[in-house]
Amino acid sequence: MLALLLSLTLTAAGPWHLVGPGGGGWIQSVAYSPHNPRTLFVGCDVGGFYRSDDGGASWTIANTGLRDPFVQAIVPHPTRPETIYLATLSGPHRSDDGGRTWRLQRTGFPPTERYRYTAPLGCLVMDPKSSDTLYAGIGSPREHKWGQGAVWVTRDGGEHWARLNPAGSLPDDAIVSDILPRADGLLVVTSRGLYRTDGTAWAKVGGGLPAERTRFVATCAGRPDVLYCTVESTPGKSPLDGGVWRSDDGGTSWQRRVEGLHQWAREGDGNRMLTSQYDHLAVDPTKPDHVYVSGAAWVNAGVFGSDDGGLHWRKLTNHDKAHPPANVDQGYIGWGPVPECWALHPRDAGRLLFGTSGSVCETLDGGANWRQLHTTAQPDGSWRGTGVEVTCLWTLGPHPTRGDEWLLGYMDIANWRTTNAGASMARAVAGVKA
């Protein structure tokens, strides 16, 4: 009877909608639609999938059928606007209605287990020669674990999957963080080095590139012989041994390109985030010397750019309002400047979208200015979320006599108060000891 009354009460209350200050949680993946410049996608680690059709002014959560809210990668279809693929820790998902509904596509992968991920996708990439062919790499690049030394492939749009590489062709514990389809095969980026395959033989790429800890690779569509690769730095080692490498011969030989990049390490300190790390890459599809790289540790967080192929780098983001000119608006969020994911617009190299551990930011002018897309400041100093609510709400306390007033306790962003039933919120931390 109690369950029936509760069901009737919730039904009578009308449809549910998200309220909150916006952002505030981990943005794990972002993407632009190749069909509409105002359509953007965001994937989170606990919030699932969000879509915006107005350039990020508002967002809609779309998780119907999504079996796993940890969205590692978003792959829009190049010719079918309504088809989108997701990589999650539970395997690949597909939507054919623009993300409104999803279905898990695990046929061919190992069976699910209760206490272990059997197909945690670290990356998902579509073959540019065949949109029905996708490659999936196994492992968690963010958490540096769950590597299986495995690459999977589908040739029918995700309906059936098969392991592409034979056992032993990659180290058994290799985490696959990126895959780059090439005219002659694939480049596979792993925690145990960069590998090349023509579909049958697998070989490690050398030529000056470090043997371990490769992270991401990128190329220029108009000059596929030009490649960039990032390598993780050894924590606490000075001088820095990570950074960016460039190849001008399709990966046969590599040169390190780090001038202008922050190269800081506290010797002997094993904390990865206290040694400069460089991670995600993006290259202008028509200008191979125009490249971006993300600074992925606390000591070098931000976006760096180069106009001369990595010979010289400059930092494009300044979050610190105490040291102007600050050019990144993060709304109410004062932490998390590390770009955890990003996407370069397919037709406008001046538009770059990135997500952090709390915010979604975009530049429209090649990095001169960055705007946030997750919250809106209100005239009274409160904040109103745009719909991309990635916060984790732990507790809600309604006022005993004023129905529109609530106190809310969040993970990561502490206490908030609303006096208008969630239409906007203000921080409520005065007097609370940190």
C-alpha positions in Angstrom: 0.0 0.0 0.0 2.8 2.4 0.9 4.5 1.7 -2.5 1.2 2.4 -4.3 0.7 5.7 -2.4 4.2 6.8 -3.2 3.8 5.9 -6.9 0.5 7.9 -7.1 2.1 10.8 -5.3 5.1 11.0 -7.6 2.9 10.6 -10.7 0.7 13.4 -9.5 3.7 15.6 -9.0 4.2 15.7 -12.8 7.4 15.2 -14.9 10.8 15.4 -13.3 13.5 17.8 -14.4 17.1 18.5 -13.4 17.8 21.3 -11.0 21.1 22.5 -9.6 24.0 24.8 -10.1 25.4 22.9 -13.1 28.6 21.0 -13.7 30.4 20.1 -10.5 31.3 16.5 -11.5 33.7 14.7 -13.8 33.3 15.4 -17.5 34.8 12.3 -19.1 34.1 12.9 -22.9 32.9 15.6 -25.2 32.1 15.7 -29.0 30.8 18.0 -31.7 28.2 16.8 -34.1 29.6 16.8 -37.7 26.1 17.7 -39.0 25.1 20.8 -37.0 27.6 23.3 -35.5 25.3 24.0 -32.6 24.9 20.4 -31.5 27.3 19.3 -28.7 27.6 16.1 -26.7 28.9 15.5 -23.2 29.6 12.2 -21.4 30.3 11.9 -17.7 31.7 9.3 -15.2 28.5 8.9 -13.2 26.0 11.1 -15.1 25.8 9.4 -18.5 25.1 11.3 -21.7 24.0 14.9 -22.3 23.0 16.7 -25.5 22.8 20.4 -26.5 21.2 21.7 -29.7 21.8 25.4 -29.0 25.6 25.6 -28.8 25.8 24.7 -25.1 23.2 27.2 -23.8 21.0 24.3 -22.5 21.4 20.6 -22.2 19.2 17.5 -22.0 20.2 14.3 -20.2 19.5 11.3 -22.3 20.2 8.0 -20.6 17.2 5.8 -21.5 18.6 2.3 -22.2 22.2 3.3 -21.2 23.5 0.4 -19.0 26.6 2.3 -17.8 26.8 6.0 -17.0 30.6 6.1 -17.3 31.0 7.4 -20.9 34.6 7.2 -21.9 34.1 8.3 -25.6 31.4 9.7 -27.9 31.5 8.8 -31.6 29.0 10.6 -33.8 28.2 8.9 -37.2 29.6 11.0 -40.1 26.6 10.7 -42.4 23.7 9.6 -40.2 22.9 12.5 -37.8 20.8 10.4 -35.5 23.4 7.6 -35.0 25.8 7.9 -32.1 28.1 5.4 -30.4 29.4 5.5 -26.9 32.3 3.7 -25.2 31.5 2.8 -21.6 33.2 0.5 -19.0 30.4 -2.0 -19.7 31.0 -2.0 -23.4 29.8 -0.1 -26.5 26.3 1.4 -26.8 24.5 2.7 -29.9 21.7 5.2 -30.5 19.8 5.7 -33.7 17.6 8.5 -32.4 20.1 11.1 -31.5 20.8 9.8 -28.1 17.2 9.6 -26.8 17.5 5.9 -26.4 20.5 3.5 -26.2 21.2 -0.2 -26.6 24.2 -2.1 -25.4 26.1 -3.9 -28.1 28.2 -6.6 -26.5 27.7 -9.6 -28.9 31.2 -11.2 -29.2 32.7 -9.7 -26.0 33.3 -11.9 -23.0 30.3 -12.4 -20.7 29.6 -9.9 -18.0 30.7 -10.6 -14.5 29.3 -9.3 -11.2 32.5 -7.9 -9.7 34.7 -7.2 -12.7 34.5 -5.3 -16.0 35.1 -7.7 -18.8 35.0 -5.2 -21.6 36.0 -1.8 -20.2 36.4 0.4 -23.3 39.3 2.8 -23.1 38.7 4.2 -26.6 36.3 3.8 -29.5 37.2 4.9 -33.0 35.4 4.7 -36.4 37.3 3.8 -39.5 37.1 6.8 -41.9 36.9 4.4 -44.9 33.9 2.5 -43.6 31.4 3.9 -41.0 30.3 0.4 -40.1 33.8 -0.5 -38.9 34.7 0.6 -35.4 37.7 -0.3 -33.2 37.6 -0.6 -29.4 40.6 -0.6 -27.1 40.4 -2.2 -23.7 41.4 -0.6 -20.4 40.9 2.6 -18.4 43.4 5.4 -19.4 42.0 7.6 -16.6 42.6 5.1 -13.8 45.6 3.4 -15.4 44.2 0.0 -14.9 42.1 -2.9 -16.4 44.5 -3.4 -19.4 44.1 -6.6 -21.3 46.3 -5.9 -24.3 43.3 -6.2 -26.5 41.7 -4.5 -29.5 38.2 -5.4 -30.8 36.6 -4.7 -34.1 33.0 -4.6 -35.5 32.3 -4.4 -39.3 28.5 -4.2 -39.0 28.0 -1.1 -36.9 28.4 -2.8 -33.6 26.0 -5.7 -34.0 28.9 -8.2 -33.7 32.4 -7.8 -32.3 35.5 -9.9 -32.5 39.0 -9.6 -31.1 41.3 -8.1 -33.7 44.8 -8.8 -32.3 46.0 -12.3 -31.4 47.1 -13.1 -27.9 50.7 -12.0 -27.3 50.7 -9.4 -30.1 50.4 -6.7 -27.3 51.6 -7.0 -23.7 48.9 -8.7 -21.7 48.5 -5.8 -19.3 48.6 -3.0 -21.9 45.9 -0.3 -21.6 44.8 0.8 -25.0 44.1 4.6 -24.8 43.9 5.5 -28.5 43.6 4.0 -32.0 44.4 5.8 -35.2 43.2 4.2 -38.5 45.7 4.7 -41.3 45.7 3.9 -45.0 48.0 0.9 -44.3 46.4 -0.3 -41.1 46.2 1.0 -37.5 48.4 2.8 -35.0 47.5 1.5 -31.5 48.5 3.6 -28.5 49.1 1.7 -25.2 50.6 2.1 -21.8 53.3 -0.3 -23.0 54.2 1.7 -26.2 52.9 2.5 -29.7 52.2 -0.3 -32.0 51.5 -0.6 -35.8 49.5 -3.3 -37.5 48.5 -4.0 -41.1 45.8 -6.3 -39.8 47.9 -9.3 -39.5 51.4 -8.5 -38.1 51.8 -6.3 -35.0 55.1 -4.4 -34.4 56.2 -1.8 -31.9 57.0 1.6 -33.3 60.5 3.0 -32.4 62.6 5.5 -34.2 63.2 7.8 -31.2 59.8 7.3 -29.5 60.0 6.1 -25.8 59.2 2.4 -25.5 56.5 2.8 -22.8 53.7 5.0 -21.5 52.4 6.4 -24.7 49.0 8.1 -24.3 47.4 9.7 -27.4 48.2 10.2 -31.1 46.8 12.7 -33.6 47.4 13.5 -37.3 46.4 16.1 -39.8 43.8 14.8 -42.3 45.5 16.7 -45.1 49.0 15.5 -44.2 48.7 11.9 -42.8 52.5 11.6 -42.8 52.6 14.1 -39.9 51.9 12.6 -36.5 52.0 13.7 -32.9 52.2 11.4 -29.9 52.1 12.2 -26.1 54.1 10.2 -23.6 53.5 10.1 -19.9 56.2 11.5 -17.6 57.8 9.3 -14.9 56.6 10.8 -11.6 59.3 12.6 -9.7 62.0 12.2 -12.4 63.9 15.3 -13.4 64.6 16.3 -16.2 61.2 15.4 -17.5 61.1 12.4 -19.8 57.5 12.8 -21.1 55.9 15.3 -23.4 55.1 15.5 -27.1 56.8 13.8 -30.0 56.4 14.5 -33.7 56.9 12.3 -36.8 57.1 13.6 -40.4 57.3 10.2 -42.0 54.2 8.4 -40.8 55.7 7.1 -37.6 59.1 5.7 -38.7 61.1 8.3 -36.9 60.2 10.7 -34.0 61.5 14.0 -32.5 60.7 15.4 -29.1 58.9 18.8 -29.2 58.7 20.4 -25.7 60.1 23.9 -25.9 57.6 26.2 -24.2 55.8 23.4 -22.4 56.0 23.5 -18.6 58.5 20.8 -17.5 58.3 20.5 -13.8 59.0 17.6 -11.5 59.8 17.3 -7.8 62.5 14.7 -7.7 61.6 11.6 -5.8 57.9 12.5 -5.5 55.9 9.6 -6.8 52.7 11.6 -7.2 51.9 11.7 -10.9 50.0 14.9 -10.6 53.0 16.8 -9.2 55.0 16.0 -12.4 54.2 17.8 -15.7 52.0 15.5 -17.8 50.8 16.0 -21.4 47.9 14.0 -22.7 45.2 14.8 -25.3 46.1 16.1 -28.8 44.2 17.9 -31.5 45.5 18.9 -35.0 44.0 21.4 -37.4 42.7 19.1 -40.3 44.2 21.4 -42.9 47.3 22.8 -41.1 49.6 20.1 -39.8 51.7 22.6 -37.8 48.7 23.9 -35.9 48.4 21.6 -32.9 47.0 21.6 -29.3 48.0 19.5 -26.3 46.5 19.3 -22.8 48.5 19.8 -19.7 47.2 17.0 -17.5 48.7 17.4 -14.1 48.1 20.0 -11.3 51.5 21.6 -12.0 50.9 22.2 -15.7 47.1 22.1 -16.1 45.6 23.8 -19.1 45.7 24.0 -22.9 48.9 24.6 -24.9 49.1 25.5 -28.5 51.7 25.6 -31.3 51.7 27.1 -34.7 55.0 25.7 -35.9 54.6 22.0 -35.4 55.5 21.8 -31.8 58.9 23.6 -32.1 57.5 26.3 -29.7 54.5 26.1 -27.4 52.5 28.7 -25.5 49.9 28.3 -22.9 46.4 29.3 -24.0 44.5 29.1 -20.7 44.8 31.1 -17.5 42.3 30.2 -14.8 44.0 32.3 -12.0 42.0 35.5 -11.5 44.7 36.7 -9.0 47.2 36.8 -11.9 45.5 38.5 -14.8 44.8 38.3 -17.6 42.6 35.4 -16.8 40.8 34.1 -19.9 38.8 31.1 -18.6 35.4 31.5 -17.1 34.5 28.5 -15.0 31.4 30.0 -13.3 31.3 29.2 -9.6 33.9 26.5 -9.9 37.4 27.4 -8.6 39.1 24.1 -9.1 39.7 21.5 -11.8 41.7 23.3 -14.6 42.9 20.0 -16.1 41.3 19.2 -19.5 40.2 15.6 -18.9 38.8 15.3 -22.4 38.3 17.5 -25.5 37.2 17.8 -29.1 38.2 20.0 -31.9 35.4 21.1 -34.2 35.6 19.1 -37.5 35.2 22.2 -39.6 36.5 25.0 -37.4 39.9 24.6 -35.9 39.3 27.7 -33.7 36.6 25.9 -31.8 37.8 23.6 -29.1 35.6 22.1 -26.4 37.0 20.5 -23.2 35.7 19.0 -20.0 37.3 19.0 -16.6 36.5 17.5 -13.2 33.9 20.1 -12.8 33.2 22.2 -15.9 32.6 22.3 -19.6 34.5 25.0 -21.5 34.7 26.1 -25.1 36.8 28.6 -27.1 35.5 30.1 -30.3 38.7 32.0 -31.2 41.5 29.5 -31.0 42.2 29.8 -27.3 42.2 33.5 -26.7 39.0 33.3 -24.6 37.2 30.4 -23.0 33.5 30.4 -21.9 31.9 27.8 -19.6 28.7 26.0 -20.7 27.5 24.5 -17.5 26.0 27.3 -15.4 24.6 30.8 -15.6 25.1 33.6 -13.1 22.0 35.2 -11.8 21.6 38.9 -10.9 21.4 38.1 -7.1 24.7 36.2 -7.1 23.1 32.7 -7.3 23.7 30.2 -10.1 21.4 28.3 -12.4 22.5 25.2 -14.2 22.1 24.8 -17.9 21.0 21.2 -17.6 24.4 19.4 -17.6 24.1 18.5 -13.9 27.0 16.3 -13.0 26.8 16.9 -9.3 26.3 14.1 -6.8 23.6 15.2 -4.3 24.0 13.4 -1.0 21.2 15.1 1.1 18.3 17.5 0.8 16.7 19.3 3.6 13.4 21.1 2.9 12.5 24.1 5.1 9.7 23.0 7.5 7.4 25.9 6.6 8.7 27.5 3.3 8.2 24.9 0.6 10.4 26.6 -2.0 13.4 26.7 0.3 15.8 23.8 0.6 19.3 23.1 1.8 21.4 20.7 -0.4 24.5 18.8 0.5 26.7 17.8 -2.5 29.8 15.7 -3.0 32.7 17.9 -4.1 30.8 21.3 -4.1 29.6 21.3 -0.5 26.4 23.0 0.7 23.9 25.0 -1.4 20.6 26.8 -0.7 17.6 27.6 -3.0 14.7 29.8 -2.2 12.8 29.2 -5.4 12.4 25.4 -5.6 15.7 24.9 -7.5 15.3 27.6 -10.2 18.6 28.9 -8.9 21.0 28.2 -6.1 23.6 29.9 -3.9 26.5 28.6 -1.9 25.7 28.0 1.8 29.1 27.6 3.3 29.6 30.7 5.5 30.9 29.5 8.8 31.7 26.0 7.7 35.3 25.0 8.4 37.1 23.6 5.4 
